[in-house]
């Protein structure tokens, strides 16, 4: 059975093209993926991300539990509403999922995890939580809407109760707060996103989701599908779980070393494996590729380097750059002249540091 978000009928009424995404019936676009992409880069767009899983953790030892569960250190979370991006690893140092954790108080934290990994994530979290007496509570009563783009925050703030506007206006990046939305609906507003643009990700009770979506559309925010979300996050240099990393890949090999906190005395799951891999030398690295000639870089294509073969992970035409870009995992070491096998033809590509796009503009050297 394909699952549906509470906004499913709204998408269909708007003429969205629907696809199966990790077992969910989701909009890929509402007519033009390219126009939706540009709307987010230049103005404001919104995505239904209600398929994401919201999990609340309650218990006296909640922080201690998360210090053990996550590779990043939740001790960085000291102020209510602050958020942290982290990987959740297995004992071998492979990535079970990447997620965001929010701090409410010492006995209450919130996780937002990926849709396609929901069942295995919940099973893993519940299993690990038992020893700490932490309650793991999934929240299917919430929907989630991401509003992204240079004008996104202003459009959302304009819909809030006037008492809440100054506070949400001041909200820092990777922080969240409660506010009243249209008709007094309760919102949890986080200044996070998956596009490389500023904006909010809003958690809303399911019964208010359609009204919120309609209010946003009425204020000029353009609906955007998963197609645009994918090209936006790729340009922004953000990993997609399952395509760019999985349980066979460590954060070192997925360019996520910055999310690992090897602080003293914290024995998180996968730590020993990560330290051993770092000491031995990480065998594979993740790099950005740019194709300057015509053509498309796609997942699974073979990458040829001086040190052996690698492969394309996420690859796509990048609308902001008007050329194809990709992430690739290749053997470590100086790669030499890199080529990609496109239907039997070896096509030269440039290895670059990503992100490819920041604040709506190509990054230097792209």
SEVEX-611585 format. One record per residue (C-alpha): y, x, z; residue number from 1; residue in three letters. Coordinates in pm, 1 decimal, decimal comma, padded with zeros to 6 digits. Each point is the difference from the previous one (the first is absolute). Layout:
% SEVEX-611585
         c2         c1         c3     n   res
          Y          X          Z   NUM   ALA
...
***
This chain:
% SEVEX-611585
         c2         c1         c3     n   res
    00000,0    00000,0    00000,0     1   UNK
    00336,8    00139,5   -00102,1     2   UNK
    00253,2   -00022,2    00282,1     3   UNK
    00348,4   -00142,4   -00050,9     4   UNK
    00326,1    00064,8    00179,9     5   UNK
    00213,0   -00290,9    00117,3     6   UNK
    00235,5    00071,2   -00295,2     7   UNK
   -00273,6   -00041,2   -00265,4     8   UNK
    00122,2   -00340,3   -00128,1     9   UNK
    00358,4    00131,5   -00004,8    10   UNK
   -00104,0    00293,0   -00223,5    11   UNK
   -00192,0   -00227,9   -00236,2    12   UNK
    00290,6   -00246,0   -00022,4    13   UNK
    00223,0    00295,3   -00099,0    14   UNK
   -00237,3    00083,4   -00288,9    15   UNK
   -00145,2    00314,6    00157,5    16   UNK
   -00294,0    00173,6   -00167,3    17   UNK
   -00264,1    00016,1    00274,4    18   UNK
   -00272,9    00263,3    00046,8    19   UNK
   -00269,0    00082,6    00254,6    20   UNK
    00133,5    00276,7    00225,1    21   UNK
   -00246,8    00115,1    00268,1    22   UNK
   -00143,2   -00352,0    00022,7    23   UNK
    00343,1   -00170,0    00001,6    24   UNK
    00148,4   -00216,5   -00276,9    25   UNK
    00335,1    00175,1   -00046,4    26   UNK
    00288,6    00000,6   -00253,9    27   UNK
   -00000,2    00304,9   -00231,0    28   UNK
    00332,4   -00110,3   -00153,6    29   UNK
    00221,5   -00301,9   -00066,3    30   UNK
    00059,0    00077,8   -00367,4    31   UNK
    00121,8    00360,0   -00028,5    32   UNK
   -00131,8    00275,8    00225,4    33   UNK
    00263,4    00242,2   -00138,0    34   UNK
    00290,2   -00235,8    00075,8    35   UNK
   -00136,2   -00060,3    00351,3    36   UNK
   -00022,8    00378,0    00052,1    37   UNK
    00362,0    00048,9   -00111,9    38   UNK
    00118,2   -00291,8    00217,2    39   UNK
   -00129,8    00182,4    00309,5    40   UNK
    00150,8    00335,5   -00105,1    41   UNK
    00339,2   -00152,3   -00090,5    42   UNK
    00041,5   -00313,5    00212,4    43   UNK
   -00259,6   -00180,4    00217,2    44   UNK
   -00355,5   -00121,4   -00046,9    45   UNK
   -00259,3   -00156,8    00227,2    46   UNK
   -00376,4    00028,5    00028,6    47   UNK
   -00253,9   -00221,3    00169,9    48   UNK
   -00195,7    00246,4    00216,8    49   UNK
   -00162,2   -00265,3    00218,8    50   UNK
   -00340,5    00141,2   -00094,3    51   UNK
    00075,4    00295,8    00228,7    52   UNK
   -00173,1   -00024,8    00339,0    53   UNK
    00210,4   -00024,0    00316,7    54   UNK
   -00185,3    00104,2    00317,1    55   UNK
    00144,6   -00018,7    00352,6    56   UNK
   -00136,2    00232,1    00268,9    57   UNK
    00034,6   -00101,4    00365,4    58   UNK
   -00101,7    00191,3    00312,4    59   UNK
    00114,0    00242,2    00267,6    60   UNK
   -00155,6    00291,8   -00189,9    61   UNK
    00131,5   -00100,6   -00345,6    62   UNK
    00205,8    00318,7   -00046,1    63   UNK
   -00284,8    00221,5    00121,6    64   UNK
   -00232,9   -00177,7   -00245,5    65   UNK
    00235,9    00060,2   -00295,3    66   UNK
    00038,8    00366,3    00096,9    67   UNK
   -00376,9    00022,6   -00057,9    68   UNK
   -00023,0   -00229,7   -00306,8    69   UNK
    00280,9    00138,6   -00218,8    70   UNK
    00069,0    00343,1   -00151,9    71   UNK
    00375,7   -00039,4    00052,7    72   UNK
    00120,7   -00011,7    00360,5    73   UNK
    00116,0   -00336,4    00137,5    74   UNK
    00184,0    00187,0    00275,2    75   UNK
    00278,8    00023,9   -00261,0    76   UNK
    00043,7   -00375,8    00062,1    77   UNK
    00228,9   -00027,8    00302,3    78   UNK
    00245,0   -00275,9   -00098,7    79   UNK
   -00103,4   -00364,7   -00041,7    80   UNK
   -00043,9   -00090,5   -00368,0    81   UNK
   -00043,2    00358,6   -00121,2    82   UNK
   -00265,2    00049,8   -00269,9    83   UNK
   -00229,6    00288,9   -00097,9    84   UNK
   -00203,9    00062,1   -00316,2    85   UNK
   -00344,9    00150,0    00063,2    86   UNK
   -00347,7    00050,6   -00138,0    87   UNK
   -00302,5   -00125,7    00190,7    88   UNK
   -00283,2    00250,4   -00048,3    89   UNK
   -00377,0    00017,2    00035,6    90   UNK
   -00171,5    00287,3    00186,3    91   UNK
   -00019,7    00198,5   -00327,2    92   UNK
    00378,9   -00015,2   -00040,3    93   UNK
   -00020,5   -00248,0   -00289,7    94   UNK
    00256,8   -00281,0   -00023,7    95   UNK
   -00130,5   -00342,5    00107,4    96   UNK
    00344,7   -00146,8   -00069,2    97   UNK
    00371,3    00070,1    00015,6    98   UNK
    00208,6   -00237,6    00209,3    99   UNK
    00323,5   -00064,4    00186,3   100   UNK
    00006,9   -00041,4    00379,5   101   UNK
    00286,9   -00177,5    00181,9   102   UNK
    00083,4    00042,0    00369,4   103   UNK
    00085,0   -00317,1    00196,0   104   UNK
   -00068,4    00118,5    00356,7   105   UNK
   -00254,6    00218,3    00182,1   106   UNK
   -00258,7   -00278,9   -00011,8   107   UNK
    00072,3   -00129,0   -00352,4   108   UNK
   -00005,5    00182,8   -00333,0   109   UNK
   -00032,7   -00150,3   -00350,2   110   UNK
   -00187,3    00147,9   -00297,8   111   UNK
    00044,7   -00098,7   -00364,9   112   UNK
   -00301,2    00110,1   -00205,0   113   UNK
   -00105,0   -00036,1   -00363,9   114   UNK
   -00153,9   -00319,4   -00137,3   115   UNK
   -00297,8    00150,5   -00184,3   116   UNK
   -00111,3    00191,2    00312,3   117   UNK
    00044,4   -00288,3    00246,8   118   UNK
   -00364,7   -00051,6    00103,6   119   UNK
   -00088,2    00367,7    00048,3   120   UNK
    00333,6    00071,7    00173,4   121   UNK
   -00044,0   -00282,3    00249,8   122   UNK
   -00360,7    00100,8    00071,6   123   UNK
    00102,0    00364,3    00054,2   124   UNK
    00303,8   -00082,9    00216,9   125   UNK
   -00198,8   -00246,6    00214,1   126   UNK
   -00282,6    00250,9    00048,0   127   UNK
    00240,3    00275,7    00110,7   128   UNK
    00205,9   -00238,0    00218,4   129   UNK
   -00289,3   -00102,5    00226,1   130   UNK
    00007,8    00319,7    00207,2   131   UNK
    00371,5   -00056,0    00069,2   132   UNK
   -00019,3   -00369,9    00087,0   133   UNK
    00250,3   -00078,6   -00276,2   134   UNK
    00001,3   -00348,9   -00157,5   135   UNK
    00008,5    00004,9   -00381,4   136   UNK
    00152,6   -00319,8   -00136,2   137   UNK
    00032,7   -00070,3   -00371,4   138   UNK
    00301,3   -00218,9   -00088,8   139   UNK
   -00087,7   -00224,7   -00296,9   140   UNK
    00282,8   -00227,7    00120,7   141   UNK
    00250,7    00241,9   -00158,7   142   UNK
    00111,4    00043,0   -00360,2   143   UNK
    00197,3    00300,5   -00124,1   144   UNK
    00275,6    00038,7   -00260,4   145   UNK
    00142,0    00337,2   -00110,1   146   UNK
    00361,4   -00011,0   -00123,3   147   UNK
    00093,1    00327,9   -00169,4   148   UNK
    00287,8    00150,9   -00196,2   149   UNK
    00356,8    00128,4    00047,4   150   UNK
    00127,2   -00354,2    00073,9   151   UNK
   -00309,9   -00122,9    00186,2   152   UNK
    00125,8    00045,5    00354,9   153   UNK
    00329,0   -00178,8   -00068,8   154   UNK
   -00184,1   -00298,3   -00153,3   155   UNK
   -00233,1   -00031,9    00300,3   156   UNK
    00278,2    00047,3    00257,3   157   UNK
    00199,1   -00277,2   -00171,0   158   UNK
   -00282,1   -00243,9    00081,6   159   UNK
   -00023,4    00086,8    00371,0   160   UNK
    00159,4   -00179,0    00295,7   161   UNK
    00348,5    00150,6    00031,2   162   UNK
   -00075,8    00118,2    00356,8   163   UNK
   -00280,0    00223,8   -00136,4   164   UNK
    00181,5    00144,8   -00301,5   165   UNK
    00179,9    00297,8    00162,7   166   UNK
   -00319,5    00109,3    00177,7   167   UNK
   -00216,8   -00014,7   -00313,1   168   UNK
    00278,4    00170,5   -00199,0   169   UNK
   -00027,6    00296,3    00242,2   170   UNK
   -00381,4    00014,5   -00011,0   171   UNK
   -00109,0    00357,3   -00080,0   172   UNK
   -00270,4    00101,0   -00246,6   173   UNK
   -00353,3   -00048,5    00129,6   174   UNK
    00119,1   -00237,8    00271,4   175   UNK
   -00048,3   -00374,3    00046,6   176   UNK
    00150,5   -00288,1    00198,7   177   UNK
   -00029,1   -00375,0    00042,3   178   UNK
    00263,4   -00227,8   -00154,5   179   UNK
    00055,7   -00363,0   -00093,8   180   UNK
   -00022,0   -00079,6   -00369,7   181   UNK
    00086,7   -00314,2   -00199,3   182   UNK
   -00036,7   -00324,8    00206,1   183   UNK
   -00053,1    00215,4    00311,9   184   UNK
   -00340,4    00132,0   -00112,8   185   UNK
   -00119,6    00298,9    00208,0   186   UNK
   -00020,2    00323,5   -00200,8   187   UNK
   -00123,4    00352,0    00076,8   188   UNK
    00210,1    00223,2   -00227,0   189   UNK
   -00102,6    00360,7   -00066,4   190   UNK
    00209,1    00249,3   -00196,3   191   UNK
   -00302,1    00135,8   -00185,2   192   UNK
   -00134,0   -00027,8   -00353,3   193   UNK
   -00223,2    00124,0   -00278,2   194   UNK
    00244,8    00042,3   -00288,7   195   UNK
    00222,8    00296,5    00086,2   196   UNK
    00294,2   -00240,3    00032,9   197   UNK
    00166,4   -00120,9    00317,2   198   UNK
   -00090,2   -00346,4    00123,1   199   UNK
   -00204,5   -00199,0    00247,9   200   UNK
   -00358,4   -00109,1    00048,2   201   UNK
    00010,3   -00335,4    00178,0   202   UNK
   -00282,9   -00150,6    00205,4   203   UNK
    00038,1   -00378,6    00019,8   204   UNK
   -00218,0   -00280,8    00142,2   205   UNK
   -00200,9   -00144,3   -00292,2   206   UNK
    00156,6   -00345,6    00037,3   207   UNK
    00346,0    00146,0   -00078,7   208   UNK
   -00103,0    00237,5   -00283,3   209   UNK
    00071,5   -00235,5   -00292,7   210   UNK
    00343,9   -00092,0    00138,1   211   UNK
    00084,0    00369,9    00049,2   212   UNK
   -00111,3    00084,4   -00357,0   213   UNK
    00209,5   -00285,3   -00141,0   214   UNK
    00305,0    00102,5    00205,6   215   UNK
   -00030,8    00358,1   -00125,7   216   UNK
   -00035,6   -00119,2   -00361,2   217   UNK
    00305,6   -00220,1    00051,3   218   UNK
    00200,2    00302,2    00113,9   219   UNK
   -00083,3    00186,1   -00322,3   220   UNK
   -00307,4    00202,3    00099,7   221   UNK
   -00238,7    00023,6   -00295,5   222   UNK
   -00374,9   -00060,8    00053,7   223   UNK
   -00205,8    00306,1   -00101,3   224   UNK
   -00375,4    00039,1   -00037,6   225   UNK
   -00254,0    00265,1    00088,8   226   UNK
    00047,1    00168,7   -00339,1   227   UNK
    00359,3    00097,2    00079,5   228   UNK
   -00096,9    00085,1    00357,8   229   UNK
   -00247,7    00254,5   -00135,0   230   UNK
    00242,9    00174,5   -00239,8   231   UNK
    00273,1    00001,5    00267,3   232   UNK
   -00218,6    00159,6    00268,3   233   UNK
   -00136,7    00256,2   -00250,2   234   UNK
    00353,3    00105,2   -00102,4   235   UNK
    00082,4    00020,3    00372,3   236   UNK
   -00294,6    00235,6    00062,7   237   UNK
   -00191,3   -00237,6    00227,6   238   UNK
   -00379,4   -00000,6    00022,5   239   UNK
   -00219,9   -00301,1   -00074,5   240   UNK
   -00309,0   -00020,3    00218,7   241   UNK
   -00324,1   -00003,1   -00201,1   242   UNK
    00163,9    00162,5   -00302,1   243   UNK
    00177,8    00304,7    00146,0   244   UNK
   -00209,1    00046,8    00312,4   245   UNK
   -00309,3   -00143,4    00168,2   246   UNK
   -00263,5    00092,9    00257,8   247   UNK
   -00104,8    00308,9   -00200,1   248   UNK
    00355,4    00140,6   -00007,4   249   UNK
    00189,6    00158,5    00289,6   250   UNK
    00377,4   -00041,9    00046,5   251   UNK
    00039,3    00371,2   -00093,5   252   UNK
   -00150,2   -00081,7   -00343,1   253   UNK
    00217,2   -00311,5   -00044,8   254   UNK
    00335,6    00170,9    00065,8   255   UNK
    00018,9   -00180,3    00334,7   256   UNK
    00007,0    00309,0    00222,2   257   UNK
    00341,4   -00115,7    00124,7   258   UNK
   -00171,2   -00297,2    00170,1   259   UNK
   -00234,6    00218,9    00208,0   260   UNK
    00117,8    00090,0    00351,2   261   UNK
   -00207,3    00291,9    00133,2   262   UNK
    00169,2   -00019,2    00338,6   263   UNK
   -00164,7    00168,2    00295,6   264   UNK
   -00258,6   -00184,3    00207,5   265   UNK
   -00035,6   -00309,2   -00221,2   266   UNK
   -00356,9   -00041,9   -00123,0   267   UNK
    00037,8   -00254,7   -00281,3   268   UNK
   -00289,3   -00107,4   -00221,1   269   UNK
   -00044,7    00248,7   -00287,5   270   UNK
    00209,7    00275,0    00160,4   271   UNK
   -00276,8    00261,9    00016,2   272   UNK
   -00084,8   -00053,2   -00367,5   273   UNK
    00368,1    00026,7   -00102,5   274   UNK
    00046,3    00324,3    00194,5   275   UNK
   -00317,1    00146,6   -00151,4   276   UNK
    00110,4   -00093,7   -00352,6   277   UNK
    00344,7    00150,2    00055,5   278   UNK
   -00149,2    00324,4    00137,7   279   UNK
   -00245,4    00032,3   -00290,5   280   UNK
    00267,2   -00081,8   -00259,6   281   UNK
    00041,2   -00346,5   -00153,0   282   UNK
   -00206,0    00000,0   -00323,2   283   UNK
    00195,1   -00267,2   -00191,5   284   UNK
    00367,1   -00094,1   -00019,9   285   UNK
    00185,9   -00305,8   -00122,8   286   UNK
    00280,2    00061,6   -00250,4   287   UNK
    00239,9   -00195,2   -00217,8   288   UNK
   -00032,6    00008,5   -00378,4   289   UNK
    00257,4   -00094,1   -00266,3   290   UNK
   -00091,1   -00063,0   -00363,7   291   UNK
    00305,5    00077,6   -00213,6   292   UNK
   -00150,9   -00116,2   -00329,0   293   UNK
   -00111,0   -00353,4   -00084,2   294   UNK
   -00319,2   -00115,8    00168,9   295   UNK
   -00129,9   -00146,3    00323,0   296   UNK
   -00153,8    00170,1    00302,8   297   UNK
   -00275,1   -00213,8    00153,5   298   UNK
   -00229,1    00004,0    00303,3   299   UNK
   -00318,6    00198,8   -00064,3   300   UNK
    00127,4    00222,5   -00282,7   301   UNK
   -00117,1    00362,4    00020,6   302   UNK
    00258,0    00267,0    00092,1   303   UNK
   -00061,8    00358,2   -00122,5   304   UNK
    00140,8    00291,1    00203,5   305   UNK
   -00049,0    00376,4    00026,0   306   UNK
   -00220,3   -00060,4    00309,0   307   UNK
   -00222,3   -00273,3   -00141,9   308   UNK
    00013,8   -00373,2   -00051,6   309   UNK
    00182,1   -00266,2    00197,9   310   UNK
    00072,0   -00364,5   -00065,7   311   UNK
    00283,0   -00249,5   -00025,4   312   UNK
    00024,2   -00232,8    00299,7   313   UNK
    00291,9   -00241,7   -00049,2   314   UNK
    00155,1    00019,7   -00345,9   315   UNK
    00239,5   -00226,2   -00187,6   316   UNK
    00303,2   -00032,2   -00221,5   317   UNK
    00304,4    00042,1    00227,0   318   UNK
    00271,2   -00246,2   -00111,1   319   UNK
    00283,8    00181,8    00181,6   320   UNK
   -00088,0    00326,7   -00180,4   321   UNK
   -00118,3   -00149,9   -00330,0   322   UNK
   -00306,1    00228,9    00000,5   323   UNK
   -00345,4    00022,0    00155,5   324   UNK
   -00056,9    00153,2    00344,7   325   UNK
   -00303,6    00040,6    00222,9   326   UNK
   -00148,9    00136,9    00318,2   327   UNK
   -00294,6    00234,5   -00056,5   328   UNK
   -00241,4    00176,2    00231,4   329   UNK
   -00072,1    00351,5   -00127,3   330   UNK
   -00161,7    00317,2    00137,5   331   UNK
    00233,0    00199,1    00229,9   332   UNK
    00173,6    00312,3   -00134,2   333   UNK
    00242,9    00075,0   -00283,2   334   UNK
   -00100,6   -00261,2   -00263,0   335   UNK
    00133,1    00178,3   -00312,6   336   UNK
    00069,7   -00212,5   -00308,6   337   UNK
   -00130,5   -00344,7    00093,9   338   UNK
   -00136,8   -00243,7   -00257,1   339   UNK
   -00132,3   -00355,0    00017,3   340   UNK
   -00291,4   -00120,4   -00211,9   341   UNK
    00134,1   -00312,9   -00172,1   342   UNK
   -00279,9   -00142,8   -00216,0   343   UNK
   -00136,2    00345,0   -00082,1   344   UNK
    00342,2    00155,8   -00066,8   345   UNK
    00132,8    00263,7    00243,1   346   UNK
    00360,9   -00096,2    00065,8   347   UNK
    00231,4    00237,4    00193,2   348   UNK
    00166,5   -00139,8    00315,0   349   UNK
    00249,6    00139,3    00250,4   350   UNK
   -00098,9    00044,0    00364,9   351   UNK
    00289,5   -00118,1    00219,9   352   UNK
    00081,2   -00066,9    00362,5   353   UNK
    00027,4   -00373,8    00058,0   354   UNK
    00154,7   -00254,1    00072,8   355   UNK
    00094,0   -00051,3   -00362,5   356   UNK
    00285,1   -00243,0    00083,2   357   UNK
    00224,2   -00027,1    00304,1   358   UNK
    00279,9   -00256,3    00057,3   359   UNK
   -00048,4   -00138,2   -00348,5   360   UNK
    00050,0    00336,8   -00176,1   361   UNK
   -00240,1    00265,4   -00135,2   362   UNK
   -00052,7    00288,7    00243,6   363   UNK
    00103,0    00351,4   -00094,3   364   UNK
   -00243,1    00169,3   -00237,2   365   UNK
   -00162,0   -00325,6   -00115,1   366   UNK
***
